């Protein structure tokens, strides 16, 4: 009996480890896009800031190295800020993870928080709502887009020139929409340290340090909070407002390797992202299967399945769609990086998948997310990217029999 319990325990542990290994690998396939802004050149009465550009540049570097497509700009005006946000919103529409990082001046007015462009003319604090960008409008717009997870990081808790005393200011408490996590460099109503000239602010310094560790998103912010609190002697305590409902996220993925012959495994904390774990589907070789005549229809996932059944076939699995990319000499991509252009600029690849009856667009697969049954995987052939979209979205279809 004891031996049976040991064997059962090993099997359960092995299954969990293999599931987590697959989940961590698939996390790389999730779209990642970031908007990073650093402002330091302000008009009076706002002060010039020492390290905001250093902070923004450092965040850009670490995000780029971790698969984010980064939209980056320094010292942005109100008009440029709005333009960058529209670019950011558009890219969030592809799903996955979005991140907004702003380092500069932020002000609270009438309980609302505002990010300050460099051309803001704020003679009185009441000018803020006309001259600055409202945080609640940003988070509301992001939430309506509906991608899985969004992260807002504000190193903008600076001295308020309109406060009655120096050292007062900061941002007001916030209640972000569902699906967002928002972090301030320090607590609401407090002022954060700008750090030594030529370095990084205290908050961003430790944030970068913890982003390079294999920690979950929540643990990154928790570790950063503890480090900042200790380094500041208890005077700076970063705020975190967490409304995440769909899984978790890693800037730096834990490393796990499983050999089939081994009976012991390294287990990691469960990852419950809607778009990182794939439902197991029977493997079908396209060499013995036949693609049905292509269709120009763009339909929901359920409708796509029905069309394929009505034509005596089925939707292809994700692996079958990816095989088309690979057989055409393309590379299957898993992130939002500039490496997409390797496929886009490969003329032989582009002509090959088109000869096989596909277009540049997204095509549904039958492979679903196991963590969220409302999502299914697809391939965008122009870039060779695999992605995870809501089943209510409308994509193209090819059937297979």
MIVO-637041 format. One line per 8 residues: number of its first residue (from 1); their letters; for each residue x, y, z of N, C-alpha, C, O. Coordinates in steps of 0.2 Angstrom, whole numbers. Last residue first. Example, Ala and Ser with C-alpha at 12.3 -4.5 7.8 and 13.67 -1.06 7.14 Angstrom:
2
2 = sa = 64:-11:35:68:-5:36:64:0:39:67:6:40  66:-28:39:62:-22:39:66:-16:39:71:-17:42;
This chain:
401
401 = xxxxxxxx = -46:88:-219:-50:82:-218:-45:76:-219:-46:70:-219  -48:105:-214:-44:100:-215:-48:93:-215:-52:93:-210  -51:123:-217:-53:116:-215:-48:111:-217:-45:112:-222  -47:139:-213:-46:133:-218:-48:127:-214:-46:126:-208  -54:155:-209:-54:148:-208:-51:144:-214:-52:146:-220  -52:171:-201:-52:167:-207:-52:159:-205:-50:158:-199  -61:178:-187:-55:176:-190:-56:172:-196:-62:169:-197  -68:187:-174:-70:184:-181:-63:184:-185:-60:189:-186;
393 = xxxxxxxx = -71:183:-157:-68:187:-162:-69:183:-169:-71:177:-169  -76:174:-148:-81:178:-151:-78:183:-156:-82:186:-160  -65:167:-143:-69:164:-148:-74:168:-151:-77:167:-157  -51:178:-141:-57:176:-139:-61:173:-144:-61:175:-150  -35:171:-145:-40:176:-146:-46:173:-143:-47:167:-142  -18:169:-146:-24:167:-142:-29:172:-142:-28:178:-139  -6:165:-158:-9:169:-154:-15:166:-151:-17:161:-153  9:163:-168:3:160:-165:1:164:-159:5:168:-156;
385 = xxxxxxxx = 15:171:-183:14:171:-176:8:167:-173:3:167:-177  19:174:-196:20:167:-193:19:167:-185:22:163:-182  16:185:-202:22:185:-197:24:178:-195:29:178:-192  6:181:-210:11:186:-213:17:186:-209:22:188:-211  -2:172:-203:3:170:-207:8:175:-210:14:173:-211  -6:169:-187:-6:175:-192:0:174:-197:6:174:-195  -16:157:-180:-9:158:-183:-10:164:-188:-15:164:-192  -23:154:-164:-24:155:-171:-16:156:-173:-12:157:-169;
377 = xxxxxxxx = -33:146:-150:-27:149:-153:-28:150:-161:-32:147:-164  -46:153:-140:-43:148:-144:-37:151:-148:-37:157:-148  -56:156:-125:-51:158:-129:-49:152:-133:-49:146:-131  -65:152:-116:-68:157:-120:-62:159:-125:-64:163:-129  -60:143:-106:-63:140:-112:-66:145:-117:-68:143:-122  -45:145:-99:-51:149:-100:-54:147:-107:-51:148:-112  -36:135:-98:-37:139:-92:-43:143:-93:-47:146:-88  -34:129:-110:-37:125:-105:-39:129:-99:-43:127:-95;
369 = xxxxxxxx = -38:136:-126:-35:137:-119:-38:133:-114:-44:132:-114  -39:125:-140:-41:130:-135:-37:131:-129:-32:127:-128  -37:122:-157:-34:121:-150:-36:127:-146:-35:133:-147  -41:123:-169:-46:120:-165:-43:119:-158:-46:117:-153  -38:140:-176:-36:132:-175:-41:129:-170:-45:133:-167  -41:153:-188:-43:149:-182:-39:142:-182:-39:139:-187  -29:164:-194:-33:158:-195:-35:154:-189:-30:153:-185  -26:181:-199:-26:176:-193:-31:170:-195:-37:172:-198;
361 = xxxxxxxx = -19:184:-216:-23:185:-210:-22:180:-204:-18:175:-205  -13:183:-228:-9:186:-223:-12:185:-216:-9:186:-211  -20:167:-233:-19:174:-234:-14:176:-228:-12:172:-224  -18:151:-241:-19:155:-235:-17:162:-237:-14:164:-242  -15:142:-251:-22:144:-250:-23:148:-244:-29:150:-243  -2:139:-254:-6:134:-251:-13:136:-249:-16:133:-245  2:151:-259:1:146:-264:-3:140:-261:-6:136:-264  4:157:-247:-1:160:-251:-3:154:-257:-9:153:-258;
353 = xxxxxxxx = 16:151:-242:9:150:-239:3:152:-243:-2:150:-242  25:156:-253:23:149:-251:17:148:-248:12:144:-250  26:169:-252:23:166:-258:21:159:-257:16:157:-260  33:171:-240:26:174:-241:23:171:-247:17:170:-247  44:163:-242:40:161:-237:33:164:-238:28:161:-238  51:171:-251:49:164:-253:44:161:-248:39:158:-250  52:183:-245:48:183:-250:46:176:-252:40:174:-254  53:189:-229:55:183:-233:50:181:-239:45:178:-238;
345 = xxxxxxxx = 48:199:-222:53:201:-227:55:195:-231:60:196:-235  40:192:-213:37:197:-217:41:198:-223:39:200:-229  50:184:-206:45:181:-210:42:186:-215:41:184:-221  57:195:-200:61:190:-203:56:186:-208:58:184:-214  48:203:-193:50:205:-200:54:200:-204:55:200:-210  47:198:-180:42:197:-185:44:198:-192:42:194:-196  57:204:-173:59:198:-177:53:195:-181:55:191:-185  52:214:-165:54:216:-172:56:210:-176:56:210:-182;
337 = xxxxxxxx = 40:205:-155:46:208:-156:47:210:-164:43:208:-168  30:199:-147:28:205:-151:35:208:-153:35:215:-153  32:181:-149:31:187:-145:30:193:-150:29:192:-156  34:169:-156:30:169:-150:29:175:-146:27:175:-140  34:162:-173:35:167:-168:31:167:-162:25:165:-162  41:150:-183:35:152:-179:37:156:-173:42:155:-170  48:155:-199:49:153:-192:43:155:-188:40:160:-189  47:147:-215:46:152:-210:48:150:-203:49:144:-202;
329 = xxxxxxxx = 47:137:-224:53:140:-223:53:146:-218:57:150:-217  35:130:-226:36:135:-231:43:139:-229:44:144:-233  35:122:-215:36:119:-221:38:124:-227:41:122:-232  32:132:-205:38:129:-205:40:126:-212:46:127:-214  18:135:-208:24:140:-208:31:137:-209:35:140:-212  13:123:-207:13:126:-214:18:131:-214:21:132:-219  14:120:-194:18:116:-199:18:119:-205:23:119:-209  5:128:-188:12:130:-188:16:126:-192:21:129:-195;
321 = xxxxxxxx = -7:121:-191:-6:128:-194:1:130:-194:4:132:-199  -4:110:-183:-5:109:-191:-4:115:-194:-1:116:-200  -4:115:-171:2:112:-173:2:111:-181:7:112:-184  -17:119:-169:-12:124:-169:-6:121:-172:-3:125:-176  -28:109:-180:-25:110:-174:-20:116:-174:-18:117:-180  -41:114:-191:-34:111:-190:-32:113:-183:-34:118:-180  -58:109:-190:-53:114:-190:-46:111:-188:-46:106:-185  -64:97:-203:-63:100:-196:-58:105:-196:-54:106:-201;
313 = xxxxxxxx = -76:91:-214:-69:91:-212:-69:94:-204:-74:93:-201  -87:92:-222:-84:85:-221:-77:86:-218:-73:81:-219  -93:104:-221:-89:102:-227:-86:96:-227:-81:95:-231  -99:105:-209:-103:105:-214:-100:103:-221:-103:100:-226  -87:106:-201:-91:100:-201:-95:99:-207:-96:94:-210  -83:119:-205:-79:114:-207:-83:107:-206:-82:103:-211  -94:126:-200:-92:127:-207:-88:121:-209:-89:118:-214  -92:124:-186:-98:121:-189:-97:121:-197:-99:116:-200;
305 = xxxxxxxx = -80:130:-183:-80:123:-182:-86:120:-186:-86:115:-189  -84:143:-186:-79:140:-190:-79:133:-189:-78:129:-194  -93:146:-176:-95:146:-183:-90:142:-187:-92:139:-192  -84:146:-165:-89:141:-165:-92:140:-173:-93:134:-175  -76:157:-168:-73:150:-168:-78:145:-168:-77:140:-172  -83:168:-181:-82:166:-174:-79:159:-174:-80:155:-179  -76:172:-197:-81:170:-193:-79:169:-186:-73:168:-185  -74:177:-213:-71:178:-206:-77:177:-201:-82:181:-201;
297 = xxxxxxxx = -72:168:-229:-76:170:-223:-72:172:-217:-66:169:-215  -66:164:-239:-64:171:-238:-68:173:-231:-68:179:-229  -58:148:-239:-64:152:-239:-62:159:-237:-57:160:-233  -50:134:-248:-50:140:-244:-56:144:-244:-60:144:-249  -54:117:-249:-53:123:-253:-54:129:-248:-59:129:-244  -45:108:-236:-51:109:-240:-50:116:-243:-47:121:-241  -30:99:-236:-34:105:-234:-39:106:-239:-39:105:-245  -29:82:-230:-30:86:-236:-33:93:-233:-39:93:-230;
289 = xxxxxxxx = -17:71:-223:-23:75:-223:-23:80:-229:-18:81:-232  -4:66:-223:-9:62:-224:-16:65:-224:-21:61:-225  3:77:-219:5:74:-225:0:69:-228:0:67:-233  -1:82:-208:-4:86:-214:-2:82:-220:-5:83:-225  -5:72:-195:0:74:-200:-3:77:-206:-8:73:-209  -12:76:-179:-13:73:-186:-8:76:-191:-7:82:-191  -14:72:-162:-9:75:-168:-11:72:-174:-12:66:-175  -28:77:-153:-24:72:-156:-20:75:-162:-22:80:-165;
281 = xxxxxxxx = -24:90:-140:-28:87:-146:-24:82:-150:-18:82:-150  -25:98:-125:-22:92:-129:-27:90:-134:-33:89:-133  -25:115:-124:-29:109:-123:-26:103:-128:-24:105:-133  -12:124:-117:-15:122:-123:-19:116:-121:-17:111:-118  -8:139:-108:-9:131:-108:-13:129:-114:-19:132:-114  -9:152:-109:-2:149:-109:-2:141:-109:3:138:-111  -20:160:-108:-17:159:-115:-10:156:-115:-6:157:-119  -24:161:-95:-29:159:-100:-26:157:-107:-28:154:-111;
273 = xxxxxxxx = -13:156:-82:-15:161:-88:-19:158:-93:-18:152:-95  -8:150:-71:-15:149:-72:-17:154:-78:-23:157:-77  5:140:-64:3:146:-69:-4:145:-72:-5:140:-75  10:135:-48:5:134:-54:4:140:-58:4:146:-55  27:135:-45:21:137:-43:16:137:-49:18:139:-54  36:120:-50:35:127:-49:28:129:-47:24:125:-48  46:106:-46:39:109:-47:40:116:-46:43:118:-42  57:95:-54:57:102:-50:50:105:-52:48:107:-57;
265 = xxxxxxxx = 56:78:-52:55:84:-56:55:90:-51:54:89:-45  60:61:-54:59:66:-50:60:73:-54:63:73:-59  62:51:-64:56:50:-59:55:56:-54:51:55:-50  67:52:-81:68:54:-74:61:53:-70:56:53:-73  64:50:-94:67:45:-90:68:46:-83:69:42:-79  60:63:-99:55:57:-99:58:52:-94:54:48:-91  66:77:-91:68:72:-95:63:66:-94:61:64:-88  62:94:-90:60:87:-88:62:82:-93:61:83:-99;
257 = xxxxxxxx = 66:109:-83:68:104:-88:66:98:-86:68:96:-81  63:126:-80:62:119:-78:63:115:-84:61:117:-90  65:142:-75:68:137:-79:66:130:-76:67:129:-70  53:156:-75:57:151:-71:59:145:-76:56:144:-81  54:170:-85:51:164:-84:56:159:-79:62:159:-80  53:186:-81:58:182:-82:55:175:-80:54:173:-74  40:191:-80:44:195:-84:50:190:-86:52:190:-92  25:182:-79:32:182:-77:36:186:-82:35:185:-88;
249 = xxxxxxxx = 9:182:-72:13:184:-78:20:184:-75:21:185:-69  -8:174:-71:-2:177:-68:3:179:-74:1:178:-80  -26:173:-72:-19:170:-72:-14:175:-69:-15:179:-65  -36:185:-72:-35:179:-77:-27:178:-76:-23:181:-80  -38:196:-64:-43:190:-63:-41:184:-67:-43:178:-66  -31:209:-55:-30:204:-60:-35:198:-58:-36:196:-53  -31:221:-48:-37:219:-50:-37:213:-55:-41:212:-59  -22:229:-36:-22:223:-40:-29:221:-41:-33:219:-37;
241 = xxxxxxxx = -11:241:-33:-18:240:-33:-19:235:-38:-18:236:-44  2:246:-22:0:241:-27:-8:240:-27:-10:238:-22  15:258:-18:8:255:-18:6:251:-23:9:251:-29  30:258:-9:26:258:-15:19:255:-14:18:250:-10  35:268:3:32:261:3:28:261:-3:22:263:-3  48:277:11:44:276:5:42:268:4:46:264:5  53:276:24:49:282:22:46:282:15:41:286:14  60:266:28:53:266:30:49:272:28:44:272:29;
233 = xxxxxxxx = 73:267:23:72:268:30:65:269:32:63:272:38  74:264:10:72:271:12:71:272:19:69:278:22  77:251:10:82:256:8:80:263:10:85:267:11  64:245:14:70:245:18:76:250:16:79:253:21  56:250:4:54:251:11:61:251:15:62:255:19  62:243:-7:61:251:-7:60:253:0:63:258:3  60:230:-4:67:233:-5:67:240:-4:71:243:-1  46:229:-3:50:227:3:57:230:2:60:233:7;
225 = xxxxxxxx = 43:232:-16:40:236:-11:44:235:-4:46:240:-1  49:222:-23:51:228:-24:49:233:-19:52:237:-16  42:211:-19:49:211:-17:51:218:-18:55:220:-14  29:214:-24:30:213:-17:37:214:-15:39:217:-10  31:214:-38:29:220:-34:30:220:-27:32:225:-24  35:201:-40:40:206:-42:38:213:-38:42:216:-35  24:194:-35:30:194:-31:35:199:-33:39:201:-29  15:197:-46:13:199:-39:20:199:-35:21:204:-31;
217 = xxxxxxxx = 22:190:-56:21:198:-56:19:200:-49:22:205:-47  34:178:-50:27:180:-53:26:188:-53:30:191:-49  51:178:-54:46:179:-49:39:180:-53:40:183:-59  66:176:-58:60:172:-60:54:172:-55:52:167:-52  72:193:-60:72:186:-56:66:182:-58:61:185:-61  71:204:-66:76:200:-69:76:193:-65:80:189:-67  63:212:-58:60:209:-65:65:204:-68:63:200:-72  71:216:-48:66:210:-47:63:208:-53:61:202:-53;
209 = xxxxxxxx = 78:226:-54:82:221:-51:77:215:-50:79:209:-51  68:235:-57:72:232:-63:76:226:-60:76:220:-63  64:239:-44:59:236:-49:63:232:-55:61:226:-56  75:245:-39:73:239:-37:68:235:-41:68:229:-41  75:257:-48:81:253:-47:79:246:-44:82:241:-47  62:262:-46:64:259:-53:70:255:-52:70:249:-55  63:267:-33:58:262:-35:60:259:-41:60:252:-41  74:276:-34:74:271:-29:69:265:-31:71:259:-31;
201 = xxxxxxxx = 79:281:-50:75:282:-44:75:276:-40:76:270:-43  96:279:-55:89:277:-56:86:279:-50:89:279:-44  109:291:-59:107:284:-58:99:283:-59:97:286:-64  111:304:-61:114:300:-66:113:292:-64:115:288:-68  108:308:-44:109:311:-51:113:306:-55:119:305:-53  100:296:-35:106:300:-36:106:303:-43:104:299:-48  82:298:-33:88:295:-33:94:299:-34:93:305:-35  69:303:-30:72:303:-37:79:300:-38:81:299:-44;
193 = xxxxxxxx = 58:296:-20:64:298:-21:66:298:-28:65:293:-31  40:301:-19:46:296:-20:52:299:-21:53:305:-23  28:306:-8:33:308:-13:38:303:-13:41:301:-8  10:302:-5:17:303:-3:21:304:-9:19:304:-15  -3:299:-9:-2:306:-6:6:307:-3:7:311:1  0:282:-9:-5:288:-11:-3:294:-6:-3:293:0  17:276:-8:10:276:-6:6:282:-9:9:288:-10  27:275:-23:26:276:-16:19:276:-15:15:276:-19;
185 = xxxxxxxx = 26:272:-36:33:272:-33:32:272:-26:37:270:-22  12:261:-39:15:268:-38:22:267:-35:23:262:-32  4:250:-50:9:251:-45:11:258:-45:13:261:-50  -10:241:-55:-7:247:-55:-2:248:-49:-4:246:-43  -17:229:-65:-13:230:-59:-9:236:-60:-6:237:-65  -33:224:-72:-27:228:-72:-23:228:-65:-27:226:-60  -44:217:-72:-39:215:-77:-33:219:-77:-28:218:-81  -56:230:-68:-54:223:-68:-49:221:-74:-50:223:-79;
177 = xxxxxxxx = -49:246:-66:-54:242:-68:-51:234:-68:-45:233:-67  -42:252:-50:-41:251:-57:-47:246:-59:-50:242:-55  -44:264:-40:-47:257:-40:-47:255:-47:-52:257:-51  -31:273:-31:-35:272:-37:-38:265:-36:-36:260:-32  -26:287:-21:-28:280:-22:-32:279:-28:-36:283:-30  -17:300:-29:-22:298:-25:-23:291:-26:-21:288:-31  1:304:-29:-5:303:-32:-11:300:-27:-9:298:-22  11:318:-23:10:311:-25:3:310:-28:0:315:-30;
169 = xxxxxxxx = 13:329:-9:11:328:-16:9:321:-17:5:318:-13  26:337:0:19:334:-1:17:334:-8:20:337:-12  38:343:0:38:336:2:31:333:2:30:327:4  33:359:6:38:355:2:38:348:4:37:347:10  16:363:8:23:363:11:27:358:6:24:354:3  4:365:1:6:370:6:13:369:9:15:374:12  6:362:-17:5:360:-10:7:365:-5:11:369:-6  10:365:-29:4:368:-26:2:366:-19:-2:369:-16;
161 = xxxxxxxx = 20:356:-33:22:363:-32:16:367:-29:17:373:-27  22:341:-26:17:345:-29:19:352:-27:19:354:-22  35:329:-30:33:335:-26:28:339:-29:28:340:-35  29:314:-37:34:319:-36:31:324:-31:25:324:-29  26:300:-43:24:303:-36:29:308:-34:33:307:-29  29:292:-53:26:299:-55:24:302:-48:20:307:-48  30:279:-60:35:282:-55:34:290:-56:39:294:-59  18:268:-62:19:275:-62:25:277:-57:24:277:-51;
153 = xxxxxxxx = 13:255:-72:18:257:-67:19:264:-68:21:267:-73  1:244:-76:2:251:-76:7:253:-70:6:251:-65  -3:230:-86:1:232:-80:2:240:-81:4:242:-86  -16:219:-90:-13:225:-91:-9:227:-85:-12:227:-79  -22:204:-98:-18:207:-92:-15:214:-94:-12:214:-100  -30:200:-110:-30:196:-103:-27:200:-97:-30:200:-92  -40:214:-117:-34:209:-117:-33:206:-110:-36:208:-105  -50:223:-118:-52:216:-116:-46:211:-117:-47:205:-117;
145 = xxxxxxxx = -54:236:-120:-50:233:-126:-51:225:-124:-52:221:-129  -58:241:-108:-63:240:-114:-60:236:-119:-64:233:-123  -46:244:-102:-51:238:-99:-56:237:-105:-58:231:-105  -41:255:-108:-38:248:-108:-42:243:-107:-42:238:-110  -50:265:-105:-50:263:-112:-46:256:-112:-48:252:-116  -48:265:-91:-55:263:-93:-54:261:-101:-57:256:-102  -35:270:-90:-36:263:-88:-43:261:-90:-44:255:-91  -36:283:-96:-32:277:-99:-34:270:-97:-35:266:-101;
137 = xxxxxxxx = -45:289:-87:-47:288:-94:-43:283:-98:-45:279:-102  -38:289:-76:-44:285:-76:-46:284:-83:-49:279:-85  -27:298:-79:-26:291:-78:-32:287:-79:-32:281:-82  -28:311:-90:-31:308:-85:-30:301:-84:-31:297:-89  -15:322:-94:-18:316:-96:-21:312:-90:-17:310:-86  -16:340:-93:-13:334:-92:-18:328:-94:-23:329:-97  -24:352:-95:-17:352:-97:-14:345:-97:-8:344:-100  -36:350:-88:-36:352:-95:-29:351:-98:-29:350:-104;
129 = xxxxxxxx = -33:347:-75:-38:343:-79:-38:344:-86:-41:340:-90  -24:357:-71:-22:351:-72:-26:346:-76:-24:343:-81  -29:369:-67:-27:369:-74:-26:361:-76:-26:360:-82  -30:369:-53:-36:367:-57:-35:367:-65:-39:364:-68  -18:374:-49:-19:367:-49:-25:365:-53:-25:359:-56  -12:386:-61:-15:384:-55:-17:377:-55:-17:374:-60  -4:385:-72:-3:391:-67:-6:390:-61:-4:392:-56  2:374:-82:-2:374:-76:0:379:-71:5:379:-67;
121 = xxxxxxxx = 4:369:-96:4:376:-93:0:376:-88:-6:377:-88  14:356:-103:8:358:-99:9:364:-96:14:366:-93  23:350:-111:21:357:-113:15:359:-109:12:364:-110  26:337:-105:31:342:-104:28:349:-106:31:354:-104  11:330:-97:16:331:-102:21:337:-101:20:341:-97  8:321:-82:9:328:-85:14:328:-91:19:326:-90  -6:312:-77:1:312:-80:2:318:-84:-1:320:-88  -17:313:-63:-15:315:-70:-8:314:-71:-4:315:-67;
113 = xxxxxxxx = -31:306:-54:-23:307:-55:-22:309:-62:-26:306:-67  -43:313:-43:-41:310:-50:-34:311:-51:-31:316:-49  -47:321:-33:-47:314:-32:-45:310:-38:-45:304:-38  -44:334:-37:-51:332:-36:-52:324:-35:-57:322:-38  -29:329:-43:-34:335:-43:-41:332:-42:-43:328:-46  -12:325:-42:-19:323:-41:-23:329:-40:-21:334:-37  1:323:-55:-3:327:-50:-10:324:-49:-13:321:-53  17:318:-59:10:316:-59:7:321:-54:10:322:-49;
105 = xxxxxxxx = 32:319:-69:27:322:-65:20:319:-65:17:319:-71  39:303:-73:39:310:-74:35:313:-68:34:310:-63  37:289:-81:41:292:-76:42:299:-78:44:301:-83  26:275:-85:27:283:-85:32:285:-79:30:284:-73  22:261:-93:27:264:-88:28:271:-90:29:273:-95  10:249:-97:12:256:-97:16:258:-92:15:257:-86  8:234:-105:11:237:-100:12:245:-101:15:246:-107  -2:220:-109:0:226:-110:3:230:-104:2:228:-98;
97 = xxxxxxxx = -3:203:-116:-1:207:-110:1:214:-112:5:215:-117  -16:197:-126:-10:196:-122:-9:201:-117:-14:203:-113  -22:206:-141:-23:202:-135:-16:202:-131:-11:205:-133  -23:215:-151:-21:209:-153:-21:204:-147:-19:198:-148  -26:227:-145:-31:224:-148:-29:217:-150:-34:213:-151  -14:233:-142:-17:229:-136:-23:225:-139:-25:220:-136  -12:241:-153:-8:235:-152:-11:230:-147:-10:224:-147  -21:251:-150:-22:247:-156:-18:241:-155:-21:236:-157;
89 = xxxxxxxx = -15:257:-138:-22:254:-138:-23:249:-144:-26:244:-143  -3:262:-144:-3:257:-138:-10:253:-138:-10:247:-138  -8:272:-152:-4:267:-155:-4:261:-150:-5:255:-152  -14:280:-143:-18:277:-148:-15:271:-151:-17:266:-153  -3:284:-135:-8:280:-132:-13:277:-137:-14:271:-136  3:292:-145:7:286:-142:2:282:-139:2:275:-140  -6:303:-146:-4:299:-151:-1:292:-149:-3:287:-152  -6:308:-133:-12:306:-135:-10:301:-141:-14:296:-142;
81 = xxxxxxxx = 8:313:-132:5:308:-127:-1:304:-130:-1:298:-130  8:322:-142:12:316:-143:9:311:-139:9:305:-141  0:332:-136:-3:329:-142:1:323:-143:-2:318:-146  7:335:-124:1:332:-123:-2:329:-130:-4:323:-130  25:329:-127:19:334:-127:13:331:-126:12:325:-126  37:320:-119:32:320:-124:27:326:-122:26:327:-116  51:315:-116:49:322:-116:43:323:-121:44:327:-125  53:300:-126:55:305:-120:52:312:-121:52:314:-127;
73 = xxxxxxxx = 46:284:-130:47:291:-131:49:295:-125:47:294:-119  42:269:-137:46:273:-132:47:280:-134:48:281:-140  35:253:-137:34:260:-140:37:265:-135:35:265:-129  41:237:-138:41:243:-134:40:250:-138:44:251:-143  36:222:-137:37:227:-142:36:233:-138:30:235:-136  44:211:-126:39:216:-127:41:220:-133:47:221:-135  54:201:-123:49:200:-128:44:205:-129:39:204:-133  64:205:-115:59:200:-112:53:199:-117:48:198:-115;
65 = xxxxxxxx = 71:215:-120:75:209:-119:70:203:-117:72:198:-117  62:225:-118:63:223:-125:67:216:-125:66:212:-129  62:227:-104:56:224:-108:57:222:-115:55:217:-117  75:232:-102:73:226:-99:67:223:-102:66:217:-103  74:244:-110:79:239:-111:77:232:-109:78:227:-112  64:252:-104:64:250:-111:68:244:-112:66:239:-116  70:253:-91:64:249:-92:63:247:-99:61:241:-100  80:262:-94:82:255:-91:76:251:-92:77:245:-93;
57 = xxxxxxxx = 73:273:-99:78:269:-104:79:262:-101:80:258:-105  67:277:-88:63:275:-94:67:271:-98:65:266:-101  78:281:-79:73:275:-77:69:273:-84:68:267:-84  84:291:-87:87:285:-85:83:279:-83:84:273:-86  73:300:-86:75:297:-93:79:291:-92:78:286:-95  72:303:-72:67:300:-76:68:297:-82:66:291:-84  82:309:-64:83:302:-67:77:299:-71:78:293:-72  78:323:-61:85:321:-62:86:314:-66:89:314:-71;
49 = xxxxxxxx = 67:335:-68:68:329:-64:75:326:-66:77:327:-72  62:352:-65:65:347:-69:67:341:-65:69:342:-59  46:356:-57:53:356:-57:56:351:-63:52:346:-65  32:367:-61:35:360:-61:42:360:-61:45:364:-65  28:380:-64:31:379:-58:33:371:-56:36:370:-51  40:378:-77:38:380:-70:31:381:-70:27:383:-75  40:364:-88:40:371:-87:38:373:-80:34:369:-76  52:350:-89:45:353:-87:46:361:-87:51:364:-85;
41 = xxxxxxxx = 59:337:-93:60:344:-95:53:347:-95:49:348:-99  57:323:-91:60:327:-86:61:334:-87:62:338:-83  48:308:-94:48:315:-95:52:319:-90:52:317:-84  47:293:-103:51:297:-98:51:304:-99:53:307:-105  36:280:-107:37:287:-107:42:289:-101:40:288:-96  32:265:-115:36:268:-110:38:275:-111:40:277:-117  21:253:-118:22:260:-119:26:263:-113:24:263:-108  22:236:-124:23:241:-119:23:248:-122:26:249:-127;
33 = xxxxxxxx = 16:220:-127:17:227:-129:17:232:-123:13:231:-119  16:203:-131:18:208:-125:19:215:-129:23:215:-133  6:189:-134:8:195:-136:10:199:-130:7:199:-125  13:173:-129:8:178:-128:10:185:-130:16:186:-129  22:163:-130:18:164:-136:13:170:-135:10:172:-140  28:161:-118:32:165:-123:27:167:-129:29:171:-133  19:152:-112:19:159:-110:22:164:-115:21:169:-116  23:140:-116:18:143:-120:17:150:-118:14:154:-122;
25 = xxxxxxxx = 32:136:-106:34:137:-113:29:141:-117:31:145:-121  24:136:-95:29:141:-95:31:142:-103:33:147:-105  16:125:-99:13:131:-98:18:137:-98:17:142:-101  25:114:-99:21:116:-106:18:123:-105:19:127:-110  28:114:-86:33:115:-91:30:117:-97:33:122:-101  16:111:-80:19:118:-79:24:119:-84:25:125:-86  14:98:-85:9:103:-87:12:110:-86:11:115:-90  25:92:-79:25:92:-86:20:98:-88:21:101:-93;
17 = xxxxxxxx = 21:94:-65:27:97:-67:27:97:-75:29:103:-78  9:86:-65:9:93:-63:15:97:-66:15:102:-69  15:73:-68:10:76:-72:9:84:-71:9:88:-76  23:71:-57:26:72:-64:21:75:-68:23:79:-72  14:71:-46:19:76:-46:22:77:-53:23:83:-55  7:59:-50:4:66:-49:9:72:-50:7:77:-53  18:50:-49:14:51:-55:11:58:-55:11:62:-60  22:51:-36:27:53:-41:23:54:-47:25:59:-51;
9 = xxxxxxxx = 10:46:-30:12:53:-28:17:55:-34:17:61:-36  9:33:-34:4:38:-36:6:45:-35:5:49:-39  21:28:-28:20:28:-36:15:33:-38:16:37:-43  17:30:-15:23:33:-17:23:34:-25:24:39:-28  6:21:-14:5:28:-13:11:32:-15:10:38:-18  12:9:-17:7:12:-22:6:19:-21:5:23:-25  20:8:-5:23:8:-12:18:11:-17:20:15:-21  10:6:4:14:12:5:18:13:-2:18:19:-4;
1 = x = 4:-6:0:0:0:0:4:6:0:3:11:-4;
